[in-house]
Amino acid sequence: MSIAFTHKQSAHCENGVVSNLLRFHGMEVDEPLVFGIGSGLLFSYLPFIRLNGIPVVSYRIWPGQIFKRFSNRTGIKIERQKFSSTKTAMDALDRQLDKGQPVGMLTSVFYLDYLPAAYRFHFNAHNIIVFGKENGRYQVSDPIMEYTTELSYEDLVRARFAKGMPEPSGRMYYPVQVPAHADFEKAIWTGIKQTSHDMTQIPMPLIGTKGMKYLSKRLRKWPERIGNRKAILWLGNMIRMQEEIGTGGAGFRFIYAAFLDQASARLKNDALFELSKKLTQSGDQLREIAYYAGRVCKSRTSDIKSFGELGDMLERTAAFEHEVFSELYQLSKSR
């Protein structure tokens, strides 16, 4: 039960799974195009939702929405399933593999034993593709890996049915209809409009650039509000979400900048190219924040910033991104 499948490594799991699945079905789309059309970039700070006692910081939309939006905007039809029974889920997977259909699915990173131990933690929204089965082991295309790998039946069951938030519940998905010709120009502008709207126009102060500014104010006060030890834990989590979980904030800026670069060439629009360069600068700013925040977390004694200075840096980044995405929003409204 083996399928001729081409694996390509990517920066972010959902983008990579979508790109690799669609390439198998004859649609040549790369990671930036998937991310941009799927409006994957977002920022949210949700202090009323806690994971391990720490407020949630997210630099992307909810898992699964990138593929949903991309498919809706390009005319792709997708079959999505979730299961309450492990046997039913694995039998359904085997049936699709027998048909020669690679399958995307949500998994928990913790049970993917091909990953180094340091990277295996309880994160239940990691996307992979299973494209075959040989000698009782499943062949896996994990977009963050350089090469394809494999997983036992038992570990795949554990990964598909891990407990915690969100529960994967055996979720799997695959294209059932891919158009020969998609209207990428319309899809690109639709994707830009939603991302730029969500980053600048949502009135809720916890979303988009407003959310970044709100977090910058809270960040300054963490040591006095919650104590130094907890403040460092919260800061470490913010940077972990930015730099490690699902590519993170800075990485997403670089991917989105690449999307704007491609969109500029496809649509012959120089303004998009100029904005792509600015968004690369924003990614650099977030990486700088991560550098100094990391030194605080590791108790370095030189070349460090205070929580107040880190808050100032984040607020400047929020203001810079507000200008970039406001300009993008105005451009997209005219289309």
Residue frames as qw, qx, qy, qz and C-alpha x, y, z in Angstrom:
[[0.000, 0.890, 0.456, 0.000, 0.00, 0.00, 0.00],
 [0.430, -0.427, 0.103, 0.789, 2.44, 2.63, -1.23],
 [0.359, 0.876, 0.318, -0.042, 1.68, 5.83, -3.16],
 [0.585, 0.269, 0.105, 0.758, 4.02, 7.76, -5.45],
 [0.217, -0.935, -0.281, 0.029, 4.10, 10.89, -3.32],
 [0.501, 0.474, -0.160, 0.707, 6.45, 13.89, -3.51],
 [0.514, -0.726, -0.336, 0.311, 7.44, 15.37, -0.15],
 [0.346, 0.591, -0.088, 0.723, 8.63, 18.97, 0.19],
 [0.431, -0.368, -0.520, 0.639, 9.73, 20.53, 3.46],
 [0.034, -0.767, -0.261, -0.585, 8.06, 23.73, 4.62],
 [0.086, 0.342, -0.474, 0.807, 8.24, 26.19, 7.51],
 [0.482, -0.077, 0.424, -0.763, 4.70, 25.64, 8.79],
 [0.295, 0.031, 0.955, -0.018, 2.85, 22.34, 9.02],
 [0.494, 0.578, 0.556, -0.336, -0.60, 23.32, 7.73],
 [0.351, 0.764, -0.271, -0.468, 0.80, 25.28, 4.77],
 [0.015, -0.454, 0.856, 0.247, 3.09, 22.39, 3.92],
 [0.406, 0.197, 0.883, -0.126, 0.38, 19.74, 4.14],
 [0.504, 0.704, 0.296, -0.404, -1.95, 21.76, 1.91],
 [0.252, 0.739, -0.477, -0.403, 0.79, 22.45, -0.62],
 [0.119, -0.308, 0.932, 0.147, 1.95, 18.81, -0.74],
 [0.476, 0.352, 0.772, -0.230, -1.59, 17.40, -0.96],
 [0.492, 0.759, 0.143, -0.401, -2.56, 19.76, -3.78],
 [0.115, 0.645, -0.660, -0.368, 0.67, 19.14, -5.65],
 [0.337, -0.024, 0.941, 0.031, -0.21, 15.43, -5.61],
 [0.443, 0.594, 0.648, -0.176, -3.51, 16.36, -7.26],
 [0.523, 0.449, 0.429, 0.584, -1.88, 18.51, -9.92],
 [0.027, -0.965, -0.155, -0.207, -2.22, 22.03, -8.44],
 [0.664, 0.141, -0.245, 0.692, 1.22, 23.61, -8.10],
 [0.236, -0.887, -0.033, -0.397, 1.01, 25.96, -5.13],
 [0.534, 0.212, -0.575, 0.583, 3.79, 26.71, -2.68],
 [0.396, -0.435, -0.644, 0.489, 3.69, 27.58, 1.01],
 [0.051, -0.221, -0.142, 0.964, 3.48, 31.40, 0.78],
 [0.330, -0.132, -0.492, -0.794, 0.58, 31.25, -1.69],
 [0.497, -0.402, -0.767, -0.050, -1.35, 28.83, 0.53],
 [0.347, -0.385, -0.512, 0.685, -0.71, 30.95, 3.64],
 [0.020, 0.146, -0.049, -0.988, -1.64, 34.23, 1.98],
 [0.420, -0.201, -0.563, -0.683, -4.77, 33.11, 0.16],
 [0.565, -0.392, -0.725, 0.037, -5.79, 31.18, 3.28],
 [0.226, -0.770, 0.080, -0.591, -5.39, 34.34, 5.42],
 [0.803, -0.206, -0.503, 0.245, -3.27, 32.48, 7.96],
 [0.366, 0.166, -0.367, 0.839, -1.64, 35.49, 9.60],
 [0.413, -0.766, -0.286, -0.402, -3.30, 36.99, 12.66],
 [0.253, 0.231, -0.645, 0.683, -2.46, 38.11, 16.18],
 [0.588, -0.609, -0.300, -0.441, -4.51, 37.55, 19.31],
 [0.158, 0.242, -0.717, 0.635, -3.87, 37.92, 23.02],
 [0.641, -0.428, -0.450, -0.451, -6.47, 36.11, 25.12],
 [0.023, 0.405, -0.677, 0.614, -5.73, 36.64, 28.83],
 [0.691, -0.161, 0.307, -0.634, -9.03, 35.02, 29.84],
 [0.970, 0.145, -0.163, -0.104, -7.96, 31.70, 28.24],
 [0.292, -0.727, 0.619, -0.052, -5.14, 29.91, 30.04],
 [0.913, 0.208, -0.349, 0.018, -3.00, 26.98, 28.95],
 [0.736, -0.077, -0.438, 0.511, -0.99, 25.60, 31.87],
 [0.364, -0.740, -0.342, 0.450, -1.98, 28.73, 33.77],
 [0.289, -0.326, 0.250, 0.865, -0.49, 31.10, 31.16],
 [0.458, 0.661, 0.195, -0.562, -2.54, 33.48, 28.94],
 [0.730, 0.325, 0.522, 0.298, -2.81, 32.45, 25.31],
 [0.084, 0.721, -0.286, -0.625, -0.82, 34.39, 22.72],
 [0.726, 0.293, 0.593, 0.188, -1.36, 33.38, 19.10],
 [0.053, -0.540, 0.374, 0.752, 0.18, 34.60, 15.86],
 [0.116, 0.017, -0.821, -0.559, -2.10, 32.70, 13.48],
 [0.670, -0.131, -0.123, -0.721, -5.71, 31.78, 12.86],
 [0.767, -0.220, 0.503, -0.333, -7.29, 28.64, 14.33],
 [0.228, -0.273, 0.885, 0.300, -5.83, 25.34, 13.01],
 [0.392, 0.376, 0.833, 0.102, -7.63, 24.05, 9.92],
 [0.271, 0.823, 0.292, -0.405, -8.86, 27.45, 8.77],
 [0.048, -0.588, 0.518, 0.619, -6.02, 28.05, 6.30],
 [0.152, 0.039, 0.912, 0.378, -6.99, 25.01, 4.21],
 [0.214, 0.636, 0.714, -0.198, -10.70, 25.80, 4.56],
 [0.149, 0.826, 0.048, -0.541, -10.27, 29.37, 3.35],
 [0.079, -0.453, 0.675, 0.578, -7.80, 28.44, 0.61],
 [0.213, 0.206, 0.926, 0.235, -10.09, 25.72, -0.75],
 [0.223, 0.743, 0.550, -0.309, -13.18, 27.96, -0.66],
 [0.097, 0.822, -0.125, -0.547, -11.33, 30.68, -2.57],
 [0.045, 0.464, -0.736, -0.490, -9.86, 28.40, -5.24],
 [0.764, 0.159, -0.245, -0.575, -12.80, 26.03, -5.81],
 [0.308, 0.234, -0.916, 0.107, -11.35, 22.94, -4.10],
 [0.783, -0.378, -0.131, -0.477, -13.72, 20.48, -2.46],
 [0.126, 0.414, -0.821, 0.372, -12.44, 18.72, 0.66],
 [0.770, -0.360, -0.492, -0.189, -13.68, 15.71, 2.59],
 [0.040, -0.499, 0.599, -0.625, -13.27, 16.20, 6.34],
 [0.776, -0.323, -0.509, -0.183, -13.92, 13.56, 8.98],
 [0.124, -0.505, 0.662, -0.539, -13.56, 13.13, 12.72],
 [0.695, -0.099, -0.700, -0.133, -14.11, 9.99, 14.77],
 [0.593, -0.603, 0.293, -0.446, -15.00, 8.76, 18.23],
 [0.960, -0.149, 0.237, 0.019, -13.59, 5.26, 17.64],
 [0.214, -0.676, 0.602, 0.367, -9.90, 4.60, 17.03],
 [0.522, 0.067, 0.814, 0.244, -10.62, 1.48, 14.98],
 [0.452, 0.769, 0.450, -0.040, -13.12, 3.31, 12.77],
 [0.053, 0.930, -0.213, -0.294, -10.60, 6.12, 12.25],
 [0.308, -0.496, 0.735, 0.344, -7.76, 3.78, 11.30],
 [0.542, 0.322, 0.763, 0.142, -9.98, 1.69, 9.03],
 [0.362, 0.888, 0.240, -0.152, -11.13, 4.86, 7.26],
 [0.088, -0.809, 0.470, 0.342, -7.48, 5.89, 6.78],
 [0.460, -0.182, 0.824, 0.276, -6.57, 2.47, 5.37],
 [0.546, 0.595, 0.589, -0.004, -9.46, 2.64, 2.89],
 [0.263, 0.939, -0.054, -0.213, -8.22, 5.93, 1.49],
 [0.240, -0.636, 0.671, 0.296, -4.65, 4.65, 1.25],
 [0.580, 0.145, 0.789, 0.140, -5.95, 1.59, -0.62],
 [0.474, 0.796, 0.375, -0.035, -7.53, 4.02, -3.12],
 [0.619, 0.267, 0.109, 0.730, -4.19, 5.80, -3.58],
 [0.099, -0.874, -0.180, -0.440, -5.32, 8.88, -1.66],
 [0.405, 0.115, -0.498, 0.758, -2.80, 10.61, 0.66],
 [0.404, -0.754, -0.495, -0.153, -4.54, 11.87, 3.79],
 [0.115, 0.495, -0.344, 0.790, -3.89, 14.97, 5.89],
 [0.631, -0.561, -0.535, -0.035, -4.62, 14.79, 9.61],
 [0.233, -0.794, 0.287, -0.484, -4.26, 16.54, 12.95],
 [0.828, -0.089, -0.496, 0.247, -1.95, 14.91, 15.49],
 [0.516, -0.850, 0.102, 0.029, -0.26, 15.48, 18.82],
 [0.370, 0.756, -0.514, 0.165, 3.44, 16.25, 18.52],
 [0.492, -0.568, 0.597, -0.281, 4.13, 14.31, 21.73],
 [0.846, -0.018, 0.523, -0.098, 3.48, 10.90, 20.14],
 [0.713, 0.683, -0.155, -0.015, 5.42, 11.42, 16.91],
 [0.791, -0.503, 0.245, 0.246, 8.46, 9.35, 17.84],
 [0.733, 0.389, 0.158, 0.535, 10.44, 10.32, 14.74],
 [0.031, 0.908, -0.063, 0.414, 10.84, 13.81, 16.22],
 [0.407, 0.284, -0.608, 0.619, 13.75, 14.53, 18.58],
 [0.413, -0.501, -0.700, 0.297, 12.73, 14.27, 22.24],
 [0.190, -0.283, -0.213, 0.916, 13.30, 17.99, 22.80],
 [0.239, -0.003, -0.338, -0.910, 10.58, 18.83, 20.26],
 [0.413, -0.338, -0.807, -0.254, 7.96, 16.41, 21.54],
 [0.092, 0.071, 0.534, -0.838, 5.51, 18.24, 23.78],
 [0.208, 0.504, 0.821, -0.170, 1.73, 18.25, 24.22],
 [0.232, 0.417, -0.156, -0.865, 0.62, 20.25, 21.19],
 [0.510, 0.270, 0.811, -0.093, -2.45, 18.72, 19.55],
 [0.504, 0.776, 0.196, -0.324, -2.71, 20.70, 16.31],
 [0.184, -0.543, 0.652, 0.497, 0.21, 19.44, 14.24],
 [0.788, 0.483, 0.039, -0.380, -0.63, 18.56, 10.62],
 [0.305, -0.378, 0.811, 0.327, 0.95, 15.63, 8.81],
 [0.734, 0.326, -0.303, -0.513, 0.21, 13.55, 5.71],
 [0.614, -0.178, 0.769, -0.001, 0.00, 9.76, 5.75],
 [0.521, 0.549, -0.356, -0.548, 0.57, 8.49, 2.22],
 [0.700, 0.248, -0.650, -0.161, 1.22, 4.76, 2.55],
 [0.741, -0.461, 0.394, -0.286, 1.59, 1.70, 4.73],
 [0.687, 0.414, -0.597, 0.015, 4.33, -0.92, 4.56],
 [0.541, 0.050, -0.761, 0.355, 5.02, -3.80, 6.95],
 [0.436, -0.647, -0.608, 0.147, 2.41, -2.50, 9.37],
 [0.327, -0.492, -0.144, 0.794, 4.00, 0.97, 9.63],
 [0.326, 0.869, 0.370, -0.048, 2.54, 4.15, 8.17],
 [0.541, 0.189, 0.171, 0.802, 4.56, 6.31, 5.77],
 [0.146, -0.862, -0.355, 0.333, 4.47, 9.93, 6.87],
 [0.392, 0.494, 0.112, 0.768, 5.16, 13.22, 5.15],
 [0.355, -0.780, -0.335, 0.391, 5.69, 15.69, 7.98],
 [0.394, 0.863, 0.092, 0.302, 6.29, 19.15, 6.45],
 [0.272, -0.913, 0.302, -0.046, 8.82, 20.16, 9.11],
 [0.775, -0.300, 0.501, 0.241, 11.00, 17.14, 8.29],
 [0.081, 0.601, -0.557, -0.567, 13.53, 17.12, 5.46],
 [0.272, 0.133, -0.883, -0.358, 12.58, 13.60, 4.40],
 [0.763, -0.274, -0.285, -0.512, 9.58, 11.31, 4.73],
 [0.099, -0.345, 0.836, -0.415, 9.46, 9.07, 7.77],
 [0.570, -0.223, -0.729, -0.308, 7.24, 6.38, 9.30],
 [0.379, -0.329, 0.470, -0.726, 5.14, 5.71, 12.38],
 [0.042, -0.081, -0.992, 0.088, 3.73, 2.61, 14.04],
 [0.343, -0.520, -0.648, -0.437, 0.00, 1.88, 14.16],
 [0.502, -0.587, -0.543, 0.331, 0.01, 2.35, 17.95],
 [0.308, -0.332, -0.090, 0.887, 1.81, 5.71, 17.91],
 [0.072, -0.218, -0.453, -0.862, -0.40, 7.03, 15.11],
 [0.415, -0.608, -0.653, -0.180, -3.49, 6.10, 17.13],
 [0.460, -0.549, -0.372, 0.591, -2.07, 7.90, 20.17],
 [0.207, -0.134, 0.159, 0.956, -1.22, 10.97, 18.08],
 [0.190, -0.339, -0.568, -0.725, -4.67, 11.09, 16.45],
 [0.552, -0.618, -0.493, -0.266, -6.57, 10.66, 19.73],
 [0.391, 0.060, -0.493, 0.775, -4.46, 12.59, 22.23],
 [0.272, -0.786, -0.543, 0.113, -6.30, 14.26, 25.07],
 [0.327, -0.400, -0.071, 0.853, -6.12, 17.97, 25.75],
 [0.312, 0.844, 0.300, -0.317, -7.08, 21.17, 23.97],
 [0.738, 0.144, -0.062, -0.657, -7.83, 20.94, 21.16],
 [0.691, -0.095, 0.716, -0.038, -8.58, 17.20, 20.90],
 [0.083, 0.315, -0.697, -0.638, -7.63, 15.90, 17.43],
 [0.699, 0.223, 0.465, -0.496, -10.49, 13.34, 17.60],
 [0.643, 0.098, 0.705, 0.284, -8.95, 11.42, 14.72],
 [0.399, 0.805, 0.096, -0.428, -9.54, 14.29, 12.30],
 [0.498, -0.112, 0.619, 0.597, -8.44, 13.67, 8.74],
 [0.415, 0.769, 0.140, -0.466, -9.02, 15.46, 5.45],
 [0.458, -0.102, 0.656, 0.591, -8.21, 15.18, 1.75],
 [0.322, 0.383, -0.221, -0.837, -9.21, 16.86, -1.54],
 [0.575, 0.297, 0.761, -0.046, -11.95, 15.18, -3.55],
 [0.508, 0.735, 0.377, 0.242, -12.11, 17.76, -6.35],
 [0.374, -0.552, 0.156, 0.729, -9.36, 20.10, -7.53],
 [0.521, 0.805, 0.172, -0.225, -10.11, 22.53, -10.41],
 [0.776, 0.264, 0.213, 0.533, -7.84, 22.53, -13.43],
 [0.276, 0.429, 0.033, 0.859, -7.85, 26.32, -13.45],
 [0.326, -0.686, -0.529, 0.378, -8.41, 28.46, -10.37],
 [0.137, 0.877, 0.124, 0.443, -8.96, 32.23, -10.30],
 [0.674, -0.227, -0.333, 0.619, -5.84, 33.05, -8.32],
 [0.139, 0.359, -0.006, 0.923, -6.09, 36.81, -8.86],
 [0.523, -0.572, -0.212, -0.596, -9.45, 37.00, -7.11],
 [0.839, -0.380, -0.365, 0.134, -8.31, 34.54, -4.42],
 [0.556, 0.086, -0.262, 0.784, -5.18, 36.58, -3.69],
 [0.097, -0.418, 0.017, -0.903, -7.10, 39.83, -3.21],
 [0.706, -0.513, -0.309, -0.379, -9.71, 38.09, -1.07],
 [0.809, -0.233, -0.372, 0.390, -6.98, 36.66, 1.15],
 [0.348, 0.206, -0.184, 0.896, -5.23, 40.03, 1.47],
 [0.324, -0.524, -0.146, -0.774, -8.48, 41.79, 2.32],
 [0.779, -0.511, -0.334, -0.146, -9.38, 39.41, 5.13],
 [0.733, -0.141, -0.312, 0.588, -5.91, 39.41, 6.71],
 [0.220, 0.259, -0.087, 0.936, -5.53, 43.18, 6.55],
 [0.481, -0.561, -0.247, -0.627, -9.08, 43.69, 7.85],
 [0.818, -0.451, -0.355, 0.041, -8.55, 41.32, 10.77],
 [0.648, -0.053, -0.256, 0.715, -5.22, 42.93, 11.67],
 [0.163, 0.089, -0.066, 0.980, -6.54, 46.51, 11.66],
 [0.342, -0.299, -0.300, -0.839, -10.34, 46.77, 11.57],
 [0.579, -0.429, -0.694, -0.014, -11.70, 44.44, 14.28],
 [0.221, -0.774, 0.090, -0.587, -12.78, 46.72, 17.15],
 [0.866, -0.484, -0.118, 0.034, -11.99, 44.16, 19.86],
 [0.043, -0.910, 0.406, -0.076, -8.74, 45.35, 21.55],
 [0.692, -0.408, 0.593, 0.044, -7.28, 41.83, 21.83],
 [0.797, 0.349, 0.454, 0.194, -7.06, 41.08, 18.08],
 [0.565, 0.720, 0.119, 0.385, -4.68, 42.25, 15.38],
 [0.413, 0.425, -0.262, 0.762, -2.39, 45.21, 15.89],
 [0.453, -0.646, 0.073, -0.610, -4.65, 46.43, 18.70],
 [0.934, -0.337, -0.115, -0.021, -3.97, 43.12, 20.46],
 [0.735, 0.217, -0.233, 0.598, -0.22, 43.59, 20.05],
 [0.025, 0.582, -0.182, 0.792, -0.48, 47.07, 21.56],
 [0.715, -0.556, -0.031, -0.423, -2.64, 45.78, 24.41],
 [0.939, -0.152, -0.188, 0.243, -0.13, 43.02, 25.18],
 [0.497, 0.430, -0.250, 0.711, 2.73, 45.54, 25.14],
 [0.305, -0.634, 0.166, -0.691, 1.02, 47.50, 27.93],
 [0.890, -0.407, -0.025, -0.205, 0.36, 44.37, 29.99],
 [0.859, 0.195, -0.261, 0.394, 3.90, 43.11, 29.42],
 [0.182, 0.616, -0.313, 0.700, 5.40, 46.22, 31.02],
 [0.495, -0.524, 0.279, -0.634, 3.49, 45.53, 34.26],
 [0.872, -0.058, -0.476, -0.094, 3.95, 41.76, 34.55],
 [0.493, 0.170, -0.647, 0.556, 6.78, 41.83, 37.15],
 [0.150, -0.172, 0.444, -0.867, 4.88, 44.04, 39.58],
 [0.711, -0.102, -0.117, -0.685, 1.50, 42.39, 38.92],
 [0.962, -0.053, -0.192, -0.185, 2.45, 38.70, 39.07],
 [0.676, -0.609, 0.382, 0.162, 6.02, 38.64, 40.41],
 [0.110, 0.698, -0.611, -0.356, 9.33, 38.13, 38.63],
 [0.347, -0.142, 0.922, 0.095, 9.24, 34.33, 38.52],
 [0.510, 0.526, 0.667, -0.135, 5.79, 34.15, 36.92],
 [0.307, 0.848, -0.083, -0.425, 6.56, 37.12, 34.67],
 [0.046, -0.537, 0.764, 0.354, 9.54, 35.24, 33.24],
 [0.409, 0.168, 0.897, 0.019, 7.37, 32.15, 32.66],
 [0.445, 0.740, 0.417, -0.282, 4.78, 34.23, 30.84],
 [0.171, 0.811, -0.368, -0.422, 7.45, 35.98, 28.79],
 [0.237, -0.309, 0.885, 0.256, 9.03, 32.65, 27.89],
 [0.474, 0.413, 0.775, -0.070, 5.66, 31.35, 26.71],
 [0.365, 0.837, 0.090, -0.397, 5.10, 34.45, 24.58],
 [0.086, 0.683, -0.625, -0.368, 8.43, 33.89, 22.85],
 [0.379, -0.040, 0.921, 0.087, 7.81, 30.16, 22.53],
 [0.506, 0.623, 0.564, -0.194, 4.54, 30.90, 20.73],
 [0.277, 0.871, -0.162, -0.371, 6.36, 33.43, 18.55],
 [0.126, 0.690, -0.677, -0.225, 9.39, 31.36, 17.63],
 [0.145, -0.219, 0.965, 0.001, 8.59, 27.66, 18.08],
 [0.451, 0.346, 0.769, -0.294, 4.89, 26.78, 17.99],
 [0.528, 0.663, 0.529, 0.041, 3.63, 26.50, 14.44],
 [0.533, 0.489, 0.149, 0.674, 6.40, 28.68, 12.97],
 [0.365, -0.586, -0.365, 0.625, 5.36, 31.65, 15.09],
 [0.120, 0.902, 0.227, -0.346, 5.04, 35.39, 14.71],
 [0.083, -0.705, 0.452, 0.540, 8.30, 36.34, 13.07],
 [0.321, -0.049, 0.869, 0.373, 8.29, 33.32, 10.78],
 [0.337, 0.657, 0.673, -0.043, 4.73, 34.05, 9.67],
 [0.115, 0.876, -0.025, -0.467, 5.76, 37.60, 8.76],
 [0.155, -0.478, 0.692, 0.518, 8.50, 36.26, 6.50],
 [0.323, 0.269, 0.883, 0.208, 6.11, 33.79, 4.85],
 [0.257, 0.812, 0.477, -0.217, 3.50, 36.51, 4.33],
 [0.015, -0.775, 0.301, 0.556, 6.15, 38.84, 2.91],
 [0.236, -0.165, 0.841, 0.457, 7.05, 36.11, 0.41],
 [0.304, 0.571, 0.763, -0.005, 3.35, 35.82, -0.46],
 [0.161, 0.887, 0.150, -0.407, 3.11, 39.58, -1.13],
 [0.149, -0.550, 0.604, 0.557, 6.25, 39.34, -3.27],
 [0.265, 0.147, 0.899, 0.318, 4.66, 36.55, -5.33],
 [0.236, 0.744, 0.594, -0.195, 1.35, 38.39, -5.48],
 [0.019, 0.786, -0.155, -0.598, 3.14, 41.49, -6.76],
 [0.123, -0.304, 0.770, 0.547, 4.64, 39.50, -9.64],
 [0.222, 0.373, 0.892, 0.125, 1.39, 37.67, -10.46],
 [0.123, 0.828, 0.523, -0.163, -0.75, 40.81, -10.35],
 [0.461, 0.421, 0.129, 0.771, 1.91, 43.22, -11.66],
 [0.321, -0.893, -0.205, -0.240, 1.42, 45.44, -8.61],
 [0.477, 0.441, -0.427, 0.629, 4.53, 47.24, -7.35],
 [0.399, -0.607, 0.234, -0.646, 2.81, 48.44, -4.16],
 [0.946, -0.283, -0.047, -0.150, 2.54, 44.85, -2.93],
 [0.800, 0.245, -0.298, 0.459, 6.26, 44.37, -3.43],
 [0.086, 0.575, -0.330, 0.744, 7.07, 47.46, -1.36],
 [0.675, -0.490, 0.159, -0.528, 4.78, 46.25, 1.42],
 [0.967, -0.037, -0.235, 0.087, 6.42, 42.81, 1.32],
 [0.523, 0.392, -0.404, 0.640, 9.75, 44.48, 2.15],
 [0.291, -0.543, 0.281, -0.736, 8.16, 46.32, 5.08],
 [0.890, -0.323, -0.028, -0.321, 6.66, 43.12, 6.47],
 [0.829, 0.172, -0.375, 0.376, 10.11, 41.52, 6.35],
 [0.126, 0.493, -0.394, 0.765, 11.26, 44.41, 8.57],
 [0.664, -0.453, 0.110, -0.584, 8.42, 43.58, 10.98],
 [0.966, -0.074, -0.246, 0.036, 9.64, 39.98, 11.16],
 [0.558, 0.355, -0.412, 0.627, 13.12, 41.28, 11.96],
 [0.247, -0.536, 0.276, -0.758, 11.68, 43.43, 14.76],
 [0.872, -0.336, -0.017, -0.356, 9.88, 40.46, 16.30],
 [0.883, 0.120, -0.332, 0.309, 13.07, 38.39, 16.12],
 [0.241, 0.485, -0.396, 0.741, 14.89, 41.19, 17.95],
 [0.589, -0.485, 0.170, -0.623, 12.24, 41.16, 20.67],
 [0.973, -0.130, -0.176, -0.075, 12.65, 37.39, 20.97],
 [0.650, 0.353, -0.425, 0.522, 16.42, 37.76, 21.31],
 [0.028, -0.462, 0.419, -0.781, 16.23, 40.20, 24.21],
 [0.768, -0.348, 0.055, -0.535, 13.31, 38.40, 25.86],
 [0.930, 0.047, -0.352, 0.096, 15.29, 35.17, 25.70],
 [0.419, 0.373, -0.497, 0.662, 18.18, 36.80, 27.52],
 [0.427, -0.444, 0.278, -0.737, 15.80, 37.93, 30.26],
 [0.924, -0.175, -0.111, -0.321, 14.41, 34.40, 30.60],
 [0.876, 0.127, -0.345, 0.314, 17.92, 32.97, 30.85],
 [0.532, -0.820, -0.059, 0.202, 18.94, 35.53, 33.49],
 [0.668, 0.359, -0.004, 0.652, 21.74, 37.04, 31.43],
 [0.396, -0.706, -0.227, 0.542, 23.52, 39.93, 33.11],
 [0.149, -0.433, 0.301, 0.837, 24.60, 41.88, 30.03],
 [0.152, 0.047, -0.608, -0.778, 22.91, 43.12, 26.85],
 [0.041, -0.450, -0.888, 0.087, 19.43, 42.78, 28.34],
 [0.200, -0.395, -0.226, -0.868, 16.22, 44.82, 28.22],
 [0.236, 0.064, 0.671, -0.700, 13.72, 45.48, 30.99],
 [0.238, 0.492, 0.838, -0.013, 10.07, 44.40, 30.70],
 [0.168, 0.808, 0.210, -0.525, 9.27, 48.06, 30.08],
 [0.030, 0.570, -0.548, -0.612, 11.73, 48.24, 27.19],
 [0.175, 0.094, 0.941, 0.275, 10.38, 44.99, 25.71],
 [0.235, 0.682, 0.638, -0.269, 6.89, 46.45, 25.92],
 [0.123, 0.765, -0.131, -0.618, 8.09, 49.57, 24.09],
 [0.074, -0.307, 0.794, 0.519, 9.61, 47.42, 21.33],
 [0.199, 0.357, 0.909, 0.083, 6.41, 45.45, 20.89],
 [0.203, 0.776, 0.395, -0.448, 4.33, 48.64, 20.78],
 [0.074, 0.633, -0.412, -0.652, 6.55, 50.06, 18.03],
 [0.107, -0.035, 0.921, 0.372, 6.13, 46.84, 16.05],
 [0.219, 0.580, 0.759, -0.199, 2.35, 47.05, 16.51],
 [0.181, 0.791, 0.071, -0.580, 2.30, 50.62, 15.17],
 [0.006, -0.450, 0.682, 0.577, 4.53, 49.66, 12.23],
 [0.140, 0.181, 0.951, 0.209, 2.30, 46.69, 11.32],
 [0.249, 0.680, 0.549, -0.419, -0.82, 48.81, 11.66],
 [0.186, 0.690, -0.260, -0.650, 0.53, 51.09, 8.92],
 [0.019, -0.241, 0.872, 0.426, 1.45, 48.15, 6.67],
 [0.123, 0.335, 0.934, 0.027, -1.85, 46.31, 7.00],
 [0.234, 0.702, 0.344, -0.577, -3.90, 49.51, 6.78],
 [0.189, 0.560, -0.472, -0.655, -2.29, 50.20, 3.42],
 [0.018, -0.018, 0.965, 0.262, -2.95, 46.62, 2.33],
 [0.216, 0.517, 0.761, -0.328, -6.57, 46.96, 3.40],
 [0.278, 0.704, 0.029, -0.653, -7.03, 50.10, 1.31],
 [0.117, 0.384, -0.746, -0.531, -5.43, 48.41, -1.69],
 [0.068, 0.162, 0.982, 0.071, -7.68, 45.35, -1.37],
 [0.265, 0.586, 0.556, -0.527, -10.84, 47.46, -0.98],
 [0.285, 0.622, -0.242, -0.688, -10.22, 49.02, -4.37],
 [0.058, 0.199, -0.900, -0.384, -10.28, 45.60, -6.07]]
